[in-house]
Amino acid sequence: MVIDIGLWNGSFPGAERPDRVYRMKPRQPVSCRTVIFAAAASAVAALSVAPAAAEAMLVIEADTGKVLHADQATTPWYPASITKIMTAYVALRAVKEGRMTLESALKVSVNAAAAPPTKMGFPPGTVVTLDNALKMLMVKSANDIAVVIAEGVGGSVEGFADLMNAQARRIGMTQSNFVNPHGLPADQQITSARDMAMLARTVLREFPEYNYFWNLPGIRLGKRIYRNHNNLMGRYEGTDGMKTGFICASGFNVVATATRGGKRLIAVVLGSPSPAVRAVKAAQLFERGFAVRPLSWLTPGMGQVDTLQPTNVDPPNLRESVCGKGRRRPPSEEAENDPLADVAADSPYAVFLSTLRGSGKDPTGPLLTDVRLGEPVRVYTGPASAPVDQAPAEAKAKGKTTKTAKGKKSGESKATAKADTAGSPTLAHSSTSTPVTTDAARAPEAKKKAAKKAASKEAAAKDAKKESSKKESSKKDAGKNEATAKADTKAKAKTPANKTPAKKSEPTKQ
């Protein structure tokens, strides 16, 4: 197509048509290419800014800080309850600096009692020692106890957040900012896998004497048992800490440690779609870290954890994918007791998670085995000098009784009554497929032992009754003999001295 641009107008007198004609080719193809290139550039720019939705993963050596594997390790993330590692760290720093002791009494305030679940549910005014508070924090992940610790150590939640941020700067956690001690949703509560690995490494290095806080299998308060939410505990060989976390925006997070052959690793997984996926991902990171690679010196190293360069993006919000309508049930930390509950059968994770259960003949998988947890640790309210072994629900039920002749407690549920008659403690979670202790697994043996004990007690009681009856009869006989002896003595005293009894003289005559 050719366009003639005429510069001659015949209306002008004496004007002649010029011989030169200006021709212009169409520029439409050029414009299309420009649009395509512009769109591609915009897409690349958008991809470079928007954070990916996959998990952030990192595994390092605890002693050296050497990075063994990293994937989105410096992408900002919402920490959720792994925040409580920093909460515990700040509290232990206060103990180390002499500002508090583990026996220091902390009081539950109205503000703490109003904290959303997960929580212990203590009423305002309840007293708990720092030692018990830390155990409840790390096992139950109690948000109300996090506020109790924050107010007891920092004077207020805001003051404690300042202490948390000061310690984060000292450690070198350049991507972290804290505004609360529990990790409940807040836009300004941000961290990264890199920063959490650095925090875990600092905690292990500075407080080896408090390692037991990170690997408690469970706690027992009165009749109630609370199990640890970290389902690597007792399932992955060598696991010895630390803490899990979950909110819809962050997905399921975990900071975990494991030791094998004197080598200790720290693994961080952020943004998993379920507790089961989180556990398997962490176990795979440990497997990668513990694996022996003879040719590893040929591959370039990833450097130290503190040299990982931060990524300047906004943290991803996983609410729609983690807590959307496609879930079978609302996600929660307790869902980890049923590993496949929140995963669709046609999902790639279904096969991936089959390692949790194995085949029918072999109930254990190659990464995560059956639960082998120890006994729960006793916790209590009140000062150390006057402990109170009672959960809040038990305290309420104790004060309310029905007017029936049997006198059953109105606050007790059927499940609690059954548990009490069976002699086993009430579990604090709805699912008991992975119990805190081996009590449930050893129920038949426990019943047999209890029956044997009861039989032996009954036999002992019968023997004791026989012995007591024998003693009583012997006492009666002794009393009769004594009375007879006294009567004879009196009779002798009345007889004259020169008069000899006839019965006694007969033998002498013979």
RODO-2510 file (C-alpha; in nm, 4 decimals, decimal comma):
residues 510
     n   res          X          Y          Z
     1     m     0,0000     0,0000     0,0000
     2     v     0,1348     0,3371    -0,1073
     3     i     0,0037     0,6711     0,0141
     4     d     0,0620     0,9757    -0,2004
     5     i     0,0946     1,2936    -0,0130
     6     g    -0,0026     1,5645    -0,2580
     7     l     0,1572     1,9018    -0,2154
     8     w    -0,0062     2,0433    -0,5302
     9     n    -0,3379     2,2120    -0,5260
    10     g    -0,4793     2,2848    -0,8676
    11     s    -0,6913     2,5612    -0,7297
    12     f    -0,3948     2,7916    -0,7175
    13     p    -0,3487     2,9770    -1,0442
    14     g    -0,0302     2,8921    -1,2296
    15     a     0,0439     2,6009    -1,0031
    16     e     0,1937     2,2981    -1,1662
    17     r     0,1818     1,9384    -1,0454
    18     p     0,5196     1,8461    -0,8997
    19     d     0,7048     1,5493    -1,0372
    20     r     0,8094     1,4295    -0,6893
    21     v     0,5636     1,2217    -0,4945
    22     y     0,6264     1,1340    -0,1291
    23     r     0,5552     0,7713    -0,0546
    24     m     0,5013     0,6315     0,3028
    25     k     0,4959     0,2601     0,3873
    26     p     0,2537     0,1466     0,6558
    27     r     0,4093     0,1180     1,0076
    28     q     0,1521    -0,1173     1,1552
    29     p     0,3868    -0,4222     1,1832
    30     v     0,6384    -0,2104     1,3671
    31     s     0,3752    -0,0975     1,6128
    32     c     0,2720    -0,4619     1,6844
    33     r     0,6297    -0,5620     1,7556
    34     t     0,6648    -0,2667     1,9885
    35     v     0,3518    -0,3647     2,1777
    36     i     0,4722    -0,7258     2,2101
    37     f     0,8134    -0,6208     2,3397
    38     a     0,6534    -0,3784     2,5837
    39     a     0,4195    -0,6477     2,7159
    40     a     0,7072    -0,8929     2,7569
    41     a     0,9099    -0,6350     2,9423
    42     s     0,6173    -0,5641     3,1724
    43     a     0,5688    -0,9343     3,2416
    44     v     0,9367    -0,9797     3,3260
    45     a     0,9235    -0,6795     3,5542
    46     a     0,6130    -0,8165     3,7254
    47     l     0,7752    -1,1558     3,7774
    48     s     1,0845    -0,9964     3,9225
    49     v     0,8789    -0,8112     4,1838
    50     a     0,5996    -1,0535     4,2760
    51     p     0,6973    -1,3226     4,5284
    52     a     0,6571    -1,6872     4,4350
    53     a     0,3951    -1,8941     4,6151
    54     a     0,6107    -2,2018     4,6779
    55     e     0,7651    -2,2876     5,0142
    56     a     1,0775    -2,1215     5,1422
    57     m     1,3315    -2,3829     5,2544
    58     l     1,6757    -2,3770     5,4121
    59     v     1,9058    -2,6241     5,5862
    60     i     2,2362    -2,5301     5,7501
    61     e     2,4980    -2,6799     5,9785
    62     a     2,4344    -2,5606     6,3337
    63     d     2,8014    -2,5450     6,4332
    64     t     2,9449    -2,3693     6,1286
    65     g     2,6455    -2,1908     5,9745
    66     k     2,7282    -2,3472     5,6361
    67     v     2,4354    -2,3466     5,3937
    68     l     2,3625    -2,6944     5,2563
    69     h     2,0472    -2,6083     5,0607
    70     a     1,8477    -2,2901     5,0106
    71     d     1,5307    -2,2124     4,8174
    72     q     1,3735    -1,8687     4,8631
    73     a     1,5612    -1,8529     5,1928
    74     t     1,5680    -1,4725     5,1906
    75     t     1,2095    -1,4155     5,0774
    76     p     1,0209    -1,2228     5,3481
    77     w     0,7562    -1,4351     5,5213
    78     y     0,4989    -1,4100     5,7976
    79     p     0,6453    -1,6112     6,0868
    80     a     0,3280    -1,7147     6,2747
    81     s     0,4086    -1,9048     6,5964
    82     i     0,7768    -1,9639     6,5206
    83     t     0,7876    -1,6091     6,6599
    84     k     0,7785    -1,7788     7,0005
    85     i     1,1385    -1,8948     6,9573
    86     m     1,2348    -1,5288     6,9848
    87     t     0,9917    -1,4839     7,2751
    88     a     1,1590    -1,7672     7,4658
    89     y     1,5043    -1,6392     7,3714
    90     v     1,4362    -1,2898     7,5090
    91     a     1,3001    -1,4434     7,8324
    92     l     1,6070    -1,6646     7,8732
    93     r     1,8299    -1,3621     7,8127
    94     a     1,6540    -1,1926     8,1031
    95     v     1,7334    -1,4964     8,3195
    96     k     2,0952    -1,4977     8,2058
    97     e     2,1310    -1,1272     8,2828
    98     g     1,9886    -1,1767     8,6334
    99     r     1,6711    -0,9764     8,5783
   100     m     1,4539    -1,2856     8,6355
   101     t     1,4740    -1,6493     8,7394
   102     l     1,2893    -1,9530     8,6136
   103     e     1,0968    -1,9506     8,9426
   104     s     0,9805    -1,5901     8,8928
   105     a     0,6021    -1,5660     8,9290
   106     l     0,4109    -1,4179     8,6349
   107     k     0,0471    -1,3125     8,6587
   108     v    -0,2155    -1,3574     8,3878
   109     s    -0,3560    -1,0142     8,3049
   110     v    -0,6927    -0,9301     8,1514
   111     n    -0,5093    -0,8527     7,8276
   112     a    -0,3381    -1,1923     7,8294
   113     a    -0,6604    -1,3797     7,9100
   114     a    -0,8273    -1,2105     7,6096
   115     a    -0,5694    -1,3449     7,3610
   116     p    -0,7179    -1,5569     7,0788
   117     p    -0,6595    -1,9326     7,0649
   118     t    -0,4514    -2,1373     7,0762
   119     k    -0,4387    -2,0708     7,4534
   120     m    -0,4286    -2,2306     7,7971
   121     g    -0,7394    -2,0425     7,9066
   122     f    -0,6283    -1,9345     8,2532
   123     p    -0,8502    -1,6685     8,4149
   124     p    -0,7026    -1,3284     8,5041
   125     g    -0,5040    -1,3339     8,8259
   126     t    -0,3656    -1,6847     8,7740
   127     v     0,0007    -1,7116     8,8676
   128     v     0,2485    -1,9236     8,6731
   129     t     0,6269    -1,9513     8,7015
   130     l     0,8459    -1,8553     8,4070
   131     d     0,9660    -2,2151     8,3809
   132     n     0,6110    -2,3498     8,3433
   133     a     0,5174    -2,0625     8,1129
   134     l     0,8032    -2,1477     7,8752
   135     k     0,7001    -2,5138     7,8678
   136     m     0,3388    -2,4211     7,7891
   137     l     0,4608    -2,1766     7,5236
   138     m     0,6789    -2,4259     7,3399
   139     v     0,4434    -2,7263     7,3563
   140     k     0,0902    -2,5850     7,3507
   141     s     0,1976    -2,2702     7,1607
   142     a    -0,0333    -2,0787     7,3944
   143     n    -0,0904    -1,7197     7,2827
   144     d    -0,2130    -1,6086     7,6247
   145     i     0,1078    -1,7384     7,7839
   146     a     0,3127    -1,5486     7,5234
   147     v     0,1455    -1,2270     7,6419
   148     v     0,2044    -1,3275     8,0071
   149     i     0,5780    -1,3681     7,9377
   150     a     0,5910    -1,0444     7,7375
   151     e     0,4268    -0,8415     8,0135
   152     g     0,6349    -1,0092     8,2833
   153     v     0,9684    -0,9550     8,1097
   154     g     0,9113    -0,6357     7,9090
   155     g     0,6418    -0,4628     8,1145
   156     s     0,4049    -0,4584     7,8159
   157     v     0,3608    -0,6191     7,4760
   158     e     0,5030    -0,3090     7,3088
   159     g     0,8021    -0,2960     7,5421
   160     f     0,8706    -0,6657     7,4850
   161     a     0,8512    -0,6177     7,1064
   162     d     1,1251    -0,3552     7,1388
   163     l     1,3398    -0,6114     7,3210
   164     m     1,2704    -0,8671     7,0471
   165     n     1,3757    -0,6269     6,7731
   166     a     1,6884    -0,5237     6,9659
   167     q     1,7961    -0,8880     6,9926
   168     a     1,7139    -0,9435     6,6225
   169     r     1,9455    -0,6582     6,5240
   170     r     2,2209    -0,7901     6,7505
   171     i     2,1963    -1,1370     6,5966
   172     g     2,1944    -0,9994     6,2412
   173     m     1,8338    -1,0785     6,1495
   174     t     1,8151    -0,7976     5,8948
   175     q     1,4827    -0,9081     5,7452
   176     s     1,2873    -0,9478     6,0693
   177     n     1,0532    -0,7176     6,2558
   178     f     0,8316    -0,8090     6,5529
   179     v     0,5258    -0,6318     6,6903
   180     n     0,3855    -0,9084     6,9134
   181     p     0,5204    -1,2090     7,1091
   182     h     0,2924    -1,4783     6,9617
   183     g     0,2948    -1,4339     6,5835
   184     l    -0,0760    -1,3717     6,5329
   185     p    -0,1512    -1,1915     6,2032
   186     a     0,0124    -0,8489     6,1694
   187     d     0,1412    -0,6871     5,8509
   188     q     0,4554    -0,5669     6,0268
   189     q     0,5418    -0,9101     6,1733
   190     i     0,7950    -1,0337     5,9167
   191     t     1,0932    -1,2668     5,9028
   192     s     1,2673    -1,5029     5,6570
   193     a     1,4037    -1,8568     5,6554
   194     r     1,7532    -1,7105     5,6734
   195     d     1,6744    -1,5031     5,9821
   196     m     1,5005    -1,7883     6,1646
   197     a     1,7944    -2,0203     6,0998
   198     m     2,0265    -1,7568     6,2445
   199     l     1,8022    -1,7236     6,5513
   200     a     1,7907    -2,1011     6,6052
   201     r     2,1689    -2,1215     6,5756
   202     t     2,2100    -1,8422     6,8308
   203     v     1,9705    -2,0069     7,0763
   204     l     2,1536    -2,3406     7,0568
   205     r     2,4928    -2,1755     7,0963
   206     e     2,4043    -1,9431     7,3857
   207     f     2,1702    -2,1688     7,5877
   208     p     2,2777    -2,5346     7,5607
   209     e     2,1587    -2,5893     7,9194
   210     y     1,8004    -2,5103     7,8128
   211     n     1,7813    -2,7511     7,5187
   212     y     1,4988    -2,9377     7,6921
   213     f     1,2617    -2,6481     7,6238
   214     w     1,2819    -2,7156     7,2493
   215     n     1,2182    -3,0914     7,2512
   216     l     0,9461    -3,1491     7,5098
   217     p     0,7184    -3,4301     7,3849
   218     g     0,4225    -3,2915     7,5774
   219     i     0,3036    -3,1385     7,9029
   220     r     0,0596    -3,2626     8,1653
   221     l    -0,1573    -3,0183     8,3594
   222     g    -0,3805    -3,2011     8,6026
   223     k    -0,5652    -3,4659     8,4013
   224     r    -0,5048    -3,2970     8,0686
   225     i    -0,2215    -3,3729     7,8278
   226     y    -0,1055    -3,1422     7,5495
   227     r     0,1171    -3,2876     7,2791
   228     n     0,3890    -3,1088     7,0850
   229     h     0,2718    -2,9766     6,7472
   230     n     0,6059    -3,0632     6,5862
   231     n     0,5224    -3,3972     6,4247
   232     l     0,8874    -3,4597     6,3428
   233     m     0,9323    -3,5329     6,7131
   234     g     0,9503    -3,9060     6,7666
   235     r     0,9057    -3,9724     6,3932
   236     y     1,2243    -3,8568     6,2256
   237     e     1,5373    -4,0109     6,3726
   238     g     1,7543    -3,7550     6,5466
   239     t     1,4988    -3,4733     6,5747
   240     d     1,5643    -3,2676     6,8898
   241     g     1,3656    -2,9389     6,8500
   242     m     1,2230    -2,6707     6,7847
   243     k     0,8917    -2,4945     6,6993
   244     t     0,6048    -2,4910     6,4509
   245     g     0,3722    -2,2115     6,3438
   246     f     0,0617    -2,1501     6,1372
   247     i    -0,1616    -1,8682     6,0209
   248     c    -0,3526    -1,8620     5,6929
   249     a    -0,1300    -1,5919     5,5440
   250     s     0,1923    -1,7812     5,6147
   251     g     0,0963    -2,1438     5,5668
   252     f     0,2500    -2,4083     5,7906
   253     n     0,5974    -2,3167     5,9147
   254     v     0,8594    -2,5040     6,1132
   255     v     1,2075    -2,4520     6,2495
   256     a     1,3538    -2,7915     6,3371
   257     t     1,6857    -2,9359     6,4499
   258     a     1,8216    -3,2883     6,4179
   259     t     2,1473    -3,4560     6,5189
   260     r     2,3138    -3,7642     6,3742
   261     g     2,6684    -3,8835     6,4223
   262     g     2,7630    -3,5707     6,6125
   263     k     2,6416    -3,3470     6,3273
   264     r     2,3580    -3,1083     6,4055
   265     l     2,1439    -2,9467     6,1367
   266     i     1,8867    -2,6686     6,1388
   267     a     1,6031    -2,6876     5,8852
   268     v     1,3474    -2,4167     5,8128
   269     v     1,0325    -2,4702     5,6040
   270     l     0,7873    -2,1841     5,5476
   271     g     0,4559    -2,1877     5,3633
   272     s     0,3629    -2,5568     5,3456
   273     p    -0,0024    -2,6381     5,2649
   274     s    -0,0419    -2,8787     5,5584
   275     p     0,1449    -3,0043     5,8668
   276     a     0,2155    -3,3331     5,6902
   277     v     0,3780    -3,1663     5,3894
   278     r     0,5758    -2,9481     5,6264
   279     a     0,7072    -3,2516     5,8128
   280     v     0,8102    -3,4388     5,4980
   281     k     0,9769    -3,1295     5,3501
   282     a     1,1792    -3,0802     5,6684
   283     a     1,2702    -3,4495     5,6770
   284     q     1,3907    -3,4289     5,3157
   285     l     1,6050    -3,1286     5,4016
   286     f     1,7616    -3,3265     5,6859
   287     e     1,8217    -3,6214     5,4528
   288     r     1,9962    -3,3907     5,2082
   289     g     2,2098    -3,2457     5,4853
   290     f     2,3074    -3,5769     5,6426
   291     a     2,3765    -3,7502     5,3093
   292     v     2,7418    -3,8288     5,2361
   293     r     2,8465    -3,6989     4,8930
   294     p     3,2004    -3,7993     4,7955
   295     l     3,2055    -3,5552     4,5013
   296     s     3,0519    -3,2622     4,6881
   297     w     3,3821    -3,0736     4,6628
   298     l     3,3237    -3,0451     4,2877
   299     t     3,0099    -2,8363     4,3337
   300     p     3,0422    -2,4762     4,4469
   301     g     2,9370    -2,4071     4,8051
   302     m     2,6467    -2,1814     4,8993
   303     g     2,8393    -1,9901     5,1626
   304     q     2,7352    -1,9032     5,5168
   305     v     2,3829    -1,8321     5,6302
   306     d     2,4623    -1,4757     5,7323
   307     t     2,5979    -1,3951     5,3832
   308     l     2,2738    -1,4808     5,2021
   309     q     2,1529    -1,1653     5,0315
   310     p     1,8043    -1,0397     5,1281
   311     t     1,5294    -1,0275     4,8660
   312     n     1,3463    -0,6964     4,8456
   313     v     0,9875    -0,8147     4,7927
   314     d     0,6661    -0,8197     4,9898
   315     p     0,5854    -1,1368     5,1854
   316     p     0,3397    -1,3655     5,0055
   317     n    -0,0106    -1,3969     5,1439
   318     l    -0,1162    -1,7617     5,1208
   319     r    -0,4608    -1,7189     5,2725
   320     e    -0,6504    -1,8165     4,9596
   321     s    -0,4431    -2,1266     4,8825
   322     v    -0,4071    -2,2471     5,2435
   323     c    -0,7446    -2,1517     5,3907
   324     g    -0,9558    -2,1361     5,0757
   325     k    -1,2840    -2,3128     5,0088
   326     g    -1,1122    -2,6119     4,8500
   327     r    -0,9983    -2,7498     5,1853
   328     r    -1,1732    -3,0544     5,3280
   329     r    -1,1774    -2,8892     5,6689
   330     p    -1,0408    -2,5680     5,8216
   331     p    -0,6630    -2,6035     5,8581
   332     s    -0,5071    -2,6066     6,2042
   333     e    -0,2010    -2,7341     6,3866
   334     e    -0,4030    -3,0272     6,5225
   335     a    -0,4591    -3,1502     6,1651
   336     e    -0,1106    -3,2986     6,1692
   337     n    -0,2499    -3,5991     6,3564
   338     d    -0,4177    -3,7005     6,0306
   339     p    -0,1480    -3,6436     5,7681
   340     l    -0,3635    -3,6909     5,4580
   341     a    -0,6779    -3,5210     5,5878
   342     d    -0,6205    -3,1912     5,4084
   343     v    -0,4765    -3,3214     5,0821
   344     a    -0,6878    -3,4215     4,7828
   345     a    -0,6413    -3,7767     4,6562
   346     d    -0,5445    -3,6566     4,3069
   347     s    -0,2953    -3,4034     4,4427
   348     p     0,0767    -3,4575     4,3751
   349     y     0,1202    -3,4369     4,7516
   350     a    -0,0902    -3,7511     4,8028
   351     v     0,1871    -3,9751     4,6711
   352     f     0,4449    -3,7496     4,8304
   353     l     0,2811    -3,7939     5,1713
   354     s     0,2499    -4,1709     5,1412
   355     t     0,5918    -4,1848     5,3072
   356     l     0,4134    -4,1044     5,6322
   357     r     0,2191    -4,4325     5,6381
   358     g     0,4040    -4,6752     5,4139
   359     s     0,2476    -4,9933     5,2791
   360     g     0,0023    -5,2174     5,4554
   361     k     0,2724    -5,4637     5,5589
   362     d     0,5142    -5,1950     5,6669
   363     p     0,3273    -4,9263     5,8666
   364     t     0,6342    -4,7029     5,8823
   365     g     0,7715    -4,4930     5,6000
   366     p     1,1300    -4,4328     5,4930
   367     l     1,1442    -4,0817     5,6389
   368     l     0,8895    -4,0582     5,9199
   369     t     0,8390    -4,3600     6,1456
   370     d     0,5798    -4,4430     6,4102
   371     v     0,5485    -4,2137     6,7072
   372     r     0,8045    -4,2791     6,9794
   373     l     0,7459    -3,9935     7,2218
   374     g     0,8480    -3,9844     7,5856
   375     e     0,6344    -3,9073     7,8865
   376     p     0,4791    -3,5598     7,9141
   377     v     0,6345    -3,3158     8,1567
   378     r     0,4301    -3,1999     8,4556
   379     v     0,3399    -2,8316     8,4652
   380     y     0,1312    -2,6417     8,7172
   381     t    -0,0044    -2,3008     8,8083
   382     g     0,0796    -2,1066     9,1204
   383     p     0,4234    -2,0440     9,2684
   384     a     0,6777    -2,3227     9,3000
   385     s     0,6167    -2,3348     9,6739
   386     a     0,2427    -2,4015     9,6308
   387     p     0,1774    -2,5712     9,2951
   388     v    -0,1755    -2,6297     9,1667
   389     d    -0,2149    -2,9323     8,9390
   390     q    -0,5395    -2,8390     8,7714
   391     a    -0,6410    -2,7302     8,4219
   392     p    -0,8941    -2,4432     8,3882
   393     a    -1,1713    -2,6763     8,2655
   394     e    -1,1131    -2,9089     8,5595
   395     a    -1,1316    -2,6220     8,8041
   396     k    -1,4706    -2,5165     8,6656
   397     a    -1,6056    -2,8710     8,6724
   398     k    -1,4908    -2,9231     9,0293
   399     g    -1,7109    -2,6471     9,1666
   400     k    -2,0303    -2,7590     8,9930
   401     t    -2,2144    -3,0741     9,1021
   402     t    -2,5596    -3,1986     9,0183
   403     k    -2,8326    -3,2600     9,2755
   404     t    -2,8614    -3,6280     9,1893
   405     a    -2,7997    -3,8966     9,4516
   406     k    -2,4921    -4,0184     9,2707
   407     g    -2,3365    -3,6721     9,2854
   408     k    -2,1824    -3,6697     8,9412
   409     k    -2,0104    -3,3525     8,8301
   410     s    -2,2095    -3,1524     8,5787
   411     g    -1,9023    -3,0062     8,4105
   412     e    -1,7620    -3,3416     8,3089
   413     s    -1,8209    -3,4605     7,9564
   414     k    -1,8874    -3,8195     7,8583
   415     a    -1,5409    -3,8506     7,7123
   416     t    -1,3843    -3,7277     8,0354
   417     a    -1,5953    -3,9678     8,2404
   418     k    -1,4905    -4,2586     8,0205
   419     a    -1,1274    -4,1535     8,0426
   420     d    -1,1502    -4,1271     8,4190
   421     t    -1,3083    -4,4715     8,4581
   422     a    -1,0438    -4,6186     8,2307
   423     g    -0,7739    -4,4605     8,4430
   424     s    -0,6201    -4,2649     8,1556
   425     p    -0,5773    -3,8858     8,1302
   426     t    -0,7952    -3,6721     7,9055
   427     l    -0,6256    -3,5683     7,5819
   428     a    -0,6402    -3,2001     7,4992
   429     h    -0,6945    -3,2540     7,1262
   430     s    -0,9798    -3,4073     6,9353
   431     s    -0,7585    -3,6509     6,7472
   432     t    -0,5731    -3,9125     6,9464
   433     s    -0,4151    -4,1030     6,6599
   434     t    -0,0741    -3,9850     6,7769
   435     p    -0,0891    -3,9792     7,1572
   436     v     0,1507    -3,7852     7,3687
   437     t     0,2599    -4,0831     7,5678
   438     t     0,2582    -4,4566     7,5234
   439     d    -0,0390    -4,4897     7,7642
   440     a    -0,2884    -4,5447     7,4812
   441     a    -0,0654    -4,7947     7,3059
   442     r    -0,0067    -4,9865     7,6267
   443     a    -0,3710    -4,9832     7,7426
   444     p    -0,4160    -5,3658     7,7385
   445     e    -0,0918    -5,4189     7,9279
   446     a    -0,1868    -5,1477     8,1710
   447     k    -0,5233    -5,3169     8,2352
   448     k    -0,3513    -5,6520     8,2948
   449     k    -0,1047    -5,4938     8,5321
   450     a    -0,3839    -5,3116     8,7102
   451     a    -0,5805    -5,6383     8,7434
   452     k    -0,2751    -5,8178     8,8826
   453     k    -0,2156    -5,5366     9,1283
   454     a    -0,5791    -5,5423     9,2344
   455     a    -0,5667    -5,9227     9,2833
   456     s    -0,2482    -5,8990     9,4846
   457     k    -0,4003    -5,6219     9,6941
   458     e    -0,7101    -5,8327     9,7620
   459     a    -0,4953    -6,1323     9,8592
   460     a    -0,2877    -5,9144    10,0855
   461     a    -0,6038    -5,7726    10,2417
   462     k    -0,7379    -6,1243    10,3101
   463     d    -0,4081    -6,2301    10,4645
   464     a    -0,4101    -5,9170    10,6758
   465     k    -0,7650    -5,9961    10,7949
   466     k    -0,6641    -6,3508    10,8874
   467     e    -0,3632    -6,2274    11,0768
   468     s    -0,5711    -5,9666    11,2579
   469     s    -0,8358    -6,2284    11,3517
   470     k    -0,5629    -6,4587    11,4814
   471     k    -0,4161    -6,1772    11,6844
   472     e    -0,7574    -6,0884    11,8255
   473     s    -0,8286    -6,4512    11,9275
   474     s    -0,4851    -6,4824    12,0838
   475     k    -0,5470    -6,1609    12,2729
   476     k    -0,8791    -6,2959    12,4009
   477     d    -0,7153    -6,6222    12,5131
   478     a    -0,4403    -6,4280    12,6811
   479     g    -0,6999    -6,2185    12,8604
   480     k    -0,8856    -6,5265    12,9843
   481     n    -0,5642    -6,6864    13,1092
   482     e    -0,4693    -6,3677    13,2845
   483     a    -0,8085    -6,3459    13,4528
   484     t    -0,7810    -6,7096    13,5662
   485     a    -0,4337    -6,6460    13,7032
   486     k    -0,5560    -6,3439    13,8981
   487     a    -0,8435    -6,5465    14,0453
   488     d    -0,6016    -6,8201    14,1593
   489     t    -0,3782    -6,5605    14,3163
   490     k    -0,6679    -6,4154    14,5135
   491     a    -0,7733    -6,7601    14,6310
   492     k    -0,4235    -6,8349    14,7559
   493     a    -0,4143    -6,5073    14,9417
   494     k    -0,7382    -6,5980    15,1338
   495     t    -0,6183    -6,9500    15,2383
   496     p    -0,4542    -6,9654    15,5928
   497     a    -0,0791    -7,0219    15,5999
   498     n    -0,0908    -7,3393    15,8286
   499     k    -0,3705    -7,5010    15,6322
   500     t    -0,2647    -7,7011    15,3286
   501     p    -0,5072    -7,7619    15,0464
   502     a    -0,6269    -8,1187    15,0144
   503     k    -0,5502    -8,1457    14,6460
   504     k    -0,1887    -8,0534    14,6867
   505     s    -0,1373    -8,2941    14,9832
   506     e    -0,2470    -8,5987    14,7925
   507     p     0,0672    -8,6365    14,5834
   508     t     0,2886    -8,6223    14,8976
   509     k     0,0868    -8,8993    15,0641
   510     q     0,1336    -9,1285    14,7718
***
